[in-house]
């Protein structure tokens, strides 16, 4: 049986599926529950829930807790690094191929996010718009319009 990874207010712990299934919990209505655990009573009220994200906010004996639940599948996806939808900071942008800079679409000091068009690079008779792969602020633009660049050459520095 798979274990669940439970995060409560940032603290992570594991509970076995069989232990979770055998909790002595009684549903009082759609959002209120009563739990007996190790001879202690807990009154639980579900305040908010996002069942797609498997997160919730619960009130337990007057204290509020943020809870996230990850089953075996969720844990495997996380371990494989497939949850990379968050933007990342980038420090430099390099030419993906040799070519000629036709246009620079950003300027020093500009804040950019992932997907921001940075420049137009002509390579093999095609115009390629180079997009940001992360977020940051333009620190230095190393090239200028009509410069020839090699693959891997630094084009833009970020901070």
N, C-alpha and C positions, 0 to 999 in steps of 0.2 A: 504494500500500500504506500502511496506517495504521501509525503509530508507537505504541510502548508507553511509558507513563510509569512508571518504576520508582523507588520510594522505598526507600532502604537506610539504616536508622538515622537517618531524618529528612532525608537528603540526596536530592534528586530529580534524575533525569536521564532522558534519552530514548534509546531504541534502536529502530531501524527493524525492522519485521516481518521483512524479508528477512535482516537481520543476525542476528536472534534465531533464525530457522529454520536458518541456516547455522553455528551454533555447533558446535565440535568437542567434543561431549559424549557420554560413554559411560555408560550405566546399569550399575552393578555389581550392585545388588539393588533392592528396593523403595524404599529410602531413601538409598542411597549412589551418588554419581556421580563421574566423573573428567572434568575439563574442561581442554583445551589452548587457551590464548588468548595470542597474541603470543609464542610459544615458552616460555610459563610453564605449569606444571602446577598444577592446583587440585583438591584432594580436597574434595568437598562431601557433607555429610550433612544430610538433611532431618530436623529435630528436631520441628517442629510445623507443621501446615498447616491452614488454613481455606479450602478451595477456593471456598466460596460468597462469602466476603469477599475472596478473592484475596490473602490474606496468609499469610506463613510465617516460620518461624524456621529459619535454616540455620547450619551450622557449616562454615566454609571455612578449611582449613589451620589449624585450631585456634582460630579467632576466630568468635564468634557474631554474626549479623546478623539484624535484623528487616527483612523485605522485603514490600513491597506492590506489586502490579502492576495498572496501569490500562490497559485497551485503549481504542480510539477511542470506543467507546460509553460507557465509564465516564468518560472525560474530557469528553465532551459533556454528560452528565448533571450532572457537577460544575460545568461552566461555566454551565449553565442554572440552577444553584442548587436543584436538585431533591433534594439530600442534606441537607435541613434537619430531620432527625429528632432532632438534639441540642436540649436545652432551652436557652433563652436567658434571660439576666437581663433583668428588666423594671424600669423606674423608676416608672411610674405607670399607674394603671388609670382609664380615663375611661368615663363613661356611654355605652353604645352607642346609646341612644335616650332620649327624654324619658320620665320616669315617676316613680314613688313608691317609695322604699326601704321594703320590708316587713320585711327581716331582714338583719342583718350576721352572717356566719358565721365571721369571723376576728377576731383581736385584735392590738393593737400588740405587736411583738416575735416574732410567730409566723412560723416559716419555712414557706414554701409552695413547691410544685412545680407544674409545668404540669398543668392540669386540676383544681386544688383549687377547690372551691366557695367563693366569696367573699361573695356577697350575693344577696338576692332582690329583683328590680326588677319592680314591676307597671307594665305599659305596655299600653295598648289592651285592658284587661280580661283580660290574660294575665299570669301570674307567670313571670318569666324568671330562672333561676339563672345568675348571671354567674360564669364559670370563669376561673381564671388562665391567661393565654397564655404564661407563662414561670415562672421561679423567682426567689426572693428572700426578703427578710424585710420584714414589714409595718413601715413607719416611722411613718406617720400615717394615721388614718382620718378623712377630711375631712367626711364626712356622718354622720348618725345616723338611727336608725329613724324613719320617717314624714316624712323630708325629701323634697321634690320636687326633681328634678334635670333639667337640660337635656342634650340630646345633646352629647357631647364635654366635659361638665363633669368636672373632676378629682374622683374618689371616694376613691382610696387611693394613698398614696405608698409606694414601695418603696425598699429599699437593698440 
